[in-house]
Amino acid sequence: MRPAFLRLFSALSLAGVFAAVPSLRAQCAPSPDGPPPASTAPAQETRNADAETLNVNVNLVDIYFSVRDKGGFITSLRKDDCGLFEDGKEQTVKNFTQEKNLPLTIGILLDTSGSQQNVLPLEQESGATFLRNVLTPKDEAFLISFDVNVDLLADYTNNAREIKRAIDHASINTASSSAGVPGIGGGPMPTSNPRGTLLYDAVYLAAHDKLRTEAGRKIIVMLTDGGDQGSQETLKTATEAAQKANAIVYVILIADSGFYGGGGINLGSMGARDMEQLAHDTGGRVINVGHNGKKLEEAFDQIQDELRTQYLVSYTPANKTADGKFRKINIDCGKGMNVQARKGYYAIVGGGDDKD
C-alpha cells in the first residue's frame, strides 16, 4: 500500500489539478539492464467519474532515442541504418521518424534543501531560460520543489513566464513549520524526517501523479546534489515510476561548494551513483556542473540539443505474450554510434506503450 502522504498528494493532484487528461496509447516502460522484479502495478484500470485512471492495451512499443558519434549528435539516420532487438531477437520496425516537433511535457524538480543554499539563484535563472527556449504553444511544463516537503509550485502550463514566477518564489527549506494544504504548493507534505531531502518521493510523484497519463515525449529534469533522506519511496520504486510513465530523467548534479567544505560533488558518492542509475535506466543521463553557473547553462543547452535530435522508433513485439515480464531492448546504429535510449519495458498484462 502506498504511504498515506503519497496517497494524499495523489488524490489532491488528480482531483484538483487534472481537469483534462489526454488519451494514451498504453503504458510500456524502460528498465535497468538486468531484469528487475515484475511490476506489481494494476494490470488494467478504467476511467470513471471518481478517479482519473487509464485503460490500455499491449500492441505498439515506442522508443525515443538519440545517437551521437565523436562529432556530436547524428540527425540524418534512416530506418535501415539501425537494428532493433528485443531479448536479442531482431524486431520489424514499423515507424522510424525524427521527432523535433512532437509535443513535449517537462517536469522540473528543484532541490531546495540546505545543500543548495548558494546555488539556488543559478538554478532559478538557468531553469527559467531553458523553459523559455524550449516551450512551444503545444508543450507543457510543471515545477516541483523538494526538501523536507514535496510541493507542486506550478502546475501544467506552456507559459514560461508563469513558470519563472514560480521558480523565483522557490526558497530553501530545512525544517517544516508552516501549515497549509499538503502537496500542491500550499504547505508541507507530512514527513517523518524534518531534516530530510525527499528526492525519491519527488521523482515518484512527478512520474506517477503527473506524467503517467500524458502522451508524447516526457522528461524530468532534476537539479540536485543527489542526496536523499527520509523518502518513503526508494531508488527502485522511483525509477520504476518513471519507467512506467515512459519518462526520460535528466539529472543535473549541482551543489553549494561551501556545504561540501569548499569541494565539489563526489562522483563516487552513493547519491551520485544512484543518480547515474536513475538516469541510465530511464534513457537519460547525468550532467555534473558542480557550482559553476556557466556549466549549468551548458547542461541545459545539452538537454535542449538532445530534445531537438531525438528519433522515435515503433514496433509490434514478435513475442505477443503479455506476461508482465521484463524485455530488454537494444538499438544498434553501427560502429562508433552511441545510442541513448531506454533499456527495456514490462509486457504488462493489459498494458503496453503509450500511443498518441
BAMAR-497334 format. One line per 4 residues: number of its first residue (from 1); their letters; for each residue x, y negated, z of C-alpha. Coordinates in nm, 2 decimals. Example, Ala and Ser with C-alpha at 12.3 -4.5 7.8 and 13.67 -1.06 7.14 Angstrom:
<sites>
1> as> 1.23 0.45 0.78 | 1.37 0.11 0.71
</sites>
This chain:
<sites>
1> mrpa> 0.00 0.00 0.00 | 0.13 -0.35 -0.09 | 0.22 -0.56 0.22 | -0.06 -0.79 0.34
5> flrl> 0.11 -1.12 0.24 | 0.17 -0.99 -0.11 | -0.19 -0.89 -0.14 | -0.29 -1.23 -0.02
9> fsal> -0.08 -1.40 -0.28 | -0.22 -1.17 -0.55 | -0.58 -1.24 -0.45 | -0.52 -1.62 -0.44
13> slag> -0.33 -1.61 -0.77 | -0.58 -1.40 -0.96 | -0.89 -1.56 -0.82 | -0.78 -1.92 -0.80
17> vfaa> -0.53 -1.95 -1.08 | -0.61 -1.72 -1.36 | -0.90 -1.90 -1.53 | -0.84 -1.70 -1.85
21> vpsl> -0.62 -1.41 -1.93 | -0.50 -1.33 -2.29 | -0.57 -0.99 -2.43 | -0.28 -0.74 -2.43
25> raqc> -0.16 -0.45 -2.63 | -0.06 -0.24 -2.34 | 0.20 -0.21 -2.07 | 0.53 -0.04 -2.15
29> apsp> 0.84 -0.14 -1.96 | 1.21 -0.13 -1.97 | 1.40 0.09 -1.73 | 1.75 0.15 -1.59
33> dgpp> 2.00 0.36 -1.79 | 1.93 0.65 -1.56 | 1.56 0.77 -1.53 | 1.40 0.60 -1.22
37> past> 1.12 0.78 -1.05 | 0.79 0.77 -1.24 | 0.57 0.48 -1.17 | 0.30 0.50 -0.91
41> apaq> 0.10 0.22 -1.07 | -0.26 0.29 -1.16 | -0.28 0.47 -1.49 | -0.58 0.27 -1.61
45> etrn> -0.76 -0.04 -1.49 | -1.08 -0.20 -1.62 | -1.19 -0.57 -1.62 | -1.48 -0.67 -1.40
49> adae> -1.63 -0.99 -1.26 | -1.45 -0.95 -0.92 | -1.09 -0.90 -1.04 | -0.87 -0.97 -1.34
53> tlnv> -0.74 -0.63 -1.44 | -0.62 -0.46 -1.76 | -0.74 -0.19 -1.99 | -0.46 -0.04 -2.20
57> nvnl> -0.37 0.24 -2.45 | -0.04 0.40 -2.54 | 0.05 0.37 -2.91 | 0.29 0.10 -3.01
61> vdiy> 0.62 0.02 -2.83 | 0.76 -0.33 -2.88 | 1.12 -0.42 -2.81 | 1.26 -0.78 -2.81
65> fsvr> 1.64 -0.78 -2.86 | 1.93 -1.00 -2.97 | 2.25 -0.90 -3.14 | 2.60 -1.05 -3.11
69> dkgg> 2.94 -0.99 -3.25 | 3.27 -1.17 -3.18 | 3.14 -1.47 -3.38 | 2.82 -1.52 -3.19
73> fits> 2.45 -1.43 -3.25 | 2.36 -1.24 -3.57 | 2.04 -1.38 -3.73 | 2.04 -1.20 -4.07
77> lrkd> 1.97 -0.84 -3.98 | 1.70 -0.64 -4.17 | 1.50 -0.33 -4.09 | 1.76 -0.09 -4.24
81> dcgl> 2.05 -0.24 -4.06 | 1.96 -0.09 -3.72 | 1.87 0.25 -3.60 | 1.63 0.30 -3.31
85> fedg> 1.64 0.61 -3.08 | 1.41 0.74 -2.81 | 1.57 1.00 -2.58 | 1.83 1.05 -2.85
89> keqt> 1.59 1.11 -3.13 | 1.56 0.86 -3.41 | 1.22 0.69 -3.45 | 1.04 0.54 -3.75
93> vknf> 1.04 0.17 -3.73 | 0.70 0.01 -3.83 | 0.79 -0.36 -3.79 | 1.11 -0.55 -3.78
97> tqek> 1.10 -0.93 -3.76 | 1.29 -1.22 -3.62 | 1.07 -1.39 -3.36 | 1.16 -1.75 -3.35
101> nlpl> 0.80 -1.88 -3.31 | 0.62 -1.62 -3.11 | 0.46 -1.77 -2.80 | 0.68 -1.77 -2.50
105> tigi> 0.59 -1.75 -2.13 | 0.86 -1.87 -1.89 | 0.87 -1.82 -1.52 | 1.13 -2.04 -1.34
109> lldt> 1.23 -1.91 -1.00 | 1.41 -2.16 -0.79 | 1.61 -2.06 -0.48 | 1.56 -2.33 -0.22
113> sgsq> 1.73 -2.16 0.07 | 2.02 -2.32 0.27 | 2.29 -2.20 0.03 | 2.15 -2.42 -0.24
117> qnvl> 2.16 -2.74 -0.04 | 2.41 -2.93 -0.26 | 2.33 -2.78 -0.60 | 1.95 -2.82 -0.60
121> pleq> 1.98 -3.16 -0.77 | 2.18 -3.00 -1.05 | 1.92 -2.72 -1.08 | 1.63 -2.97 -1.10
125> esga> 1.79 -3.18 -1.37 | 1.91 -2.89 -1.59 | 1.60 -2.69 -1.54 | 1.37 -2.98 -1.65
129> tflr> 1.59 -3.04 -1.95 | 1.58 -2.68 -2.05 | 1.20 -2.67 -2.04 | 1.17 -2.99 -2.23
133> nvlt> 1.38 -2.85 -2.51 | 1.22 -2.51 -2.52 | 0.85 -2.55 -2.46 | 0.62 -2.60 -2.76
137> pkde> 0.24 -2.65 -2.75 | 0.18 -2.28 -2.77 | 0.43 -2.19 -2.49 | 0.37 -2.19 -2.12
141> afli> 0.58 -2.21 -1.80 | 0.53 -2.19 -1.43 | 0.75 -2.27 -1.13 | 0.80 -2.07 -0.81
145> sfdv> 1.04 -2.16 -0.52 | 1.16 -1.91 -0.27 | 1.33 -1.94 0.06 | 1.17 -1.83 0.39
149> nvdl> 0.85 -1.86 0.19 | 0.74 -1.80 -0.17 | 0.54 -2.09 -0.32 | 0.39 -2.14 -0.66
153> lady> 0.48 -2.51 -0.72 | 0.34 -2.54 -1.07 | 0.10 -2.31 -1.25 | 0.09 -2.24 -1.62
157> tnna> 0.14 -2.55 -1.83 | 0.31 -2.65 -2.16 | 0.37 -3.00 -2.02 | 0.74 -3.03 -1.95
161> reik> 0.68 -3.35 -1.75 | 0.44 -3.17 -1.52 | 0.69 -2.90 -1.45 | 0.96 -3.17 -1.40
165> raid> 0.75 -3.33 -1.13 | 0.71 -3.00 -0.96 | 1.08 -2.93 -0.98 | 1.17 -3.27 -0.84
169> hasi> 0.94 -3.21 -0.54 | 1.12 -2.88 -0.46 | 1.32 -2.90 -0.14 | 1.55 -2.69 0.08
173> ntas> 1.37 -2.49 0.34 | 1.55 -2.28 0.60 | 1.27 -2.25 0.85 | 0.89 -2.23 0.83
177> ssag> 0.69 -2.48 1.04 | 0.43 -2.62 0.80 | 0.08 -2.49 0.76 | -0.14 -2.46 0.46
181> vpgi> -0.27 -2.21 0.20 | 0.00 -1.95 0.15 | 0.14 -1.86 -0.19 | 0.00 -2.14 -0.40
185> gggp> 0.22 -2.43 -0.31 | 0.01 -2.55 -0.02 | 0.20 -2.37 0.25 | 0.43 -2.08 0.35
189> mpts> 0.37 -1.72 0.30 | 0.39 -1.52 0.62 | 0.73 -1.35 0.67 | 0.89 -1.16 0.95
193> nprg> 1.23 -1.32 0.88 | 1.22 -1.70 0.94 | 1.58 -1.72 0.83 | 1.52 -1.51 0.52
197> tlly> 1.55 -1.56 0.14 | 1.26 -1.38 -0.02 | 1.42 -1.33 -0.36 | 1.28 -0.98 -0.44
201> davy> 0.93 -1.09 -0.33 | 0.95 -1.39 -0.56 | 1.05 -1.17 -0.86 | 0.78 -0.92 -0.78
205> laah> 0.51 -1.19 -0.75 | 0.63 -1.37 -1.07 | 0.62 -1.04 -1.27 | 0.32 -0.87 -1.12
209> dklr> 0.09 -1.16 -1.05 | 0.18 -1.40 -1.32 | 0.34 -1.22 -1.62 | 0.19 -0.88 -1.63
213> teag> -0.13 -0.98 -1.81 | 0.04 -1.22 -2.05 | 0.10 -1.13 -2.41 | 0.41 -1.21 -2.63
217> rkii> 0.76 -1.29 -2.51 | 0.80 -1.32 -2.14 | 1.11 -1.42 -1.95 | 1.21 -1.50 -1.59
221> vmlt> 1.49 -1.75 -1.53 | 1.61 -1.73 -1.17 | 1.86 -1.98 -1.02 | 2.01 -1.83 -0.71
225> dggd> 2.32 -1.70 -0.53 | 2.18 -1.35 -0.54 | 2.13 -1.31 -0.17 | 1.81 -1.16 -0.03
229> qgsq> 1.70 -1.15 0.33 | 1.36 -1.05 0.47 | 1.18 -0.95 0.15 | 0.90 -0.69 0.17
233> etlk> 1.00 -0.58 -0.18 | 1.33 -0.42 -0.28 | 1.56 -0.44 -0.58 | 1.39 -0.13 -0.71
237> tate> 1.03 -0.25 -0.68 | 1.11 -0.60 -0.80 | 1.29 -0.45 -1.11 | 1.00 -0.21 -1.18
241> aaqk> 0.75 -0.50 -1.16 | 0.95 -0.69 -1.42 | 0.98 -0.38 -1.63 | 0.60 -0.31 -1.62
245> anai> 0.54 -0.68 -1.72 | 0.79 -0.63 -2.01 | 0.97 -0.95 -1.88 | 1.33 -1.02 -1.95
249> vyvi> 1.51 -1.15 -1.64 | 1.80 -1.40 -1.67 | 1.99 -1.48 -1.35 | 2.19 -1.80 -1.32
253> liad> 2.43 -1.75 -1.03 | 2.48 -2.08 -0.86 | 2.55 -2.19 -0.50 | 2.68 -2.47 -0.28
257> sgfy> 3.06 -2.42 -0.26 | 3.06 -2.56 0.09 | 2.82 -2.29 0.20 | 3.08 -2.03 0.09
261> gggg> 3.37 -2.21 0.26 | 3.48 -2.40 -0.05 | 3.49 -2.09 -0.27 | 3.25 -1.97 -0.54
265> inlg> 3.02 -1.67 -0.55 | 3.20 -1.34 -0.51 | 3.10 -1.15 -0.82 | 3.19 -0.83 -0.63
269> smga> 2.94 -0.90 -0.36 | 2.63 -0.69 -0.31 | 2.40 -0.98 -0.42 | 2.59 -1.04 -0.74
273> rdme> 2.59 -0.67 -0.83 | 2.22 -0.64 -0.76 | 2.16 -0.94 -0.99 | 2.36 -0.77 -1.26
277> qlah> 2.15 -0.46 -1.23 | 1.82 -0.65 -1.23 | 1.91 -0.84 -1.54 | 2.07 -0.55 -1.72
281> dtgg> 1.77 -0.32 -1.66 | 1.52 -0.57 -1.80 | 1.72 -0.67 -2.11 | 1.86 -0.99 -1.97
285> rvin> 2.19 -1.09 -1.83 | 2.37 -1.28 -1.55 | 2.55 -1.61 -1.61 | 2.78 -1.73 -1.33
289> vghn> 2.81 -2.11 -1.31 | 2.95 -2.14 -0.95 | 2.86 -2.50 -0.86 | 2.95 -2.66 -1.19
293> gkkl> 2.69 -2.88 -1.34 | 2.83 -2.86 -1.69 | 2.84 -2.48 -1.68 | 2.48 -2.48 -1.56
297> eeaf> 2.38 -2.69 -1.87 | 2.57 -2.44 -2.09 | 2.39 -2.15 -1.92 | 2.05 -2.29 -2.01
301> dqiq> 2.18 -2.36 -2.37 | 2.29 -1.99 -2.40 | 1.94 -1.87 -2.29 | 1.78 -2.11 -2.53
305> delr> 2.00 -1.98 -2.82 | 1.91 -1.62 -2.74 | 1.54 -1.70 -2.74 | 1.58 -1.85 -3.09
309> tqyl> 1.77 -1.55 -3.23 | 1.55 -1.26 -3.09 | 1.42 -0.98 -3.31 | 1.11 -0.78 -3.25
313> vsyt> 1.11 -0.41 -3.34 | 0.80 -0.20 -3.31 | 0.74 0.18 -3.34 | 0.50 0.45 -3.25
317> pank> 0.68 0.72 -3.05 | 0.72 1.06 -3.21 | 0.65 1.20 -2.87 | 0.29 1.11 -2.82
321> tadg> 0.25 1.27 -2.48 | 0.15 1.00 -2.22 | 0.31 1.19 -1.93 | 0.42 0.89 -1.73
325> kfrk> 0.79 0.98 -1.77 | 1.08 0.76 -1.84 | 1.21 0.74 -2.20 | 1.54 0.60 -2.28
329> inid> 1.57 0.36 -2.58 | 1.88 0.28 -2.78 | 1.92 0.04 -3.07 | 2.23 0.07 -3.28
333> cgkg> 2.31 -0.20 -3.53 | 2.66 -0.09 -3.63 | 3.01 -0.11 -3.50 | 3.11 -0.42 -3.32
337> mnvq> 2.75 -0.53 -3.27 | 2.64 -0.59 -2.91 | 2.27 -0.53 -2.87 | 2.09 -0.68 -2.57
341> arkg> 1.76 -0.51 -2.51 | 1.56 -0.33 -2.25 | 1.68 0.02 -2.17 | 1.36 0.22 -2.19
345> yyai> 0.99 0.25 -2.09 | 0.75 0.46 -1.90 | 0.50 0.66 -2.11 | 0.23 0.57 -1.86
349> vggg> -0.09 0.78 -1.88 | -0.35 0.55 -2.03 | -0.09 0.27 -2.08 | 0.16 0.16 -2.34
353> ddkd> 0.33 -0.16 -2.46 | 0.15 -0.49 -2.47 | 0.02 -0.59 -2.82 | -0.08 -0.93 -2.94
</sites>
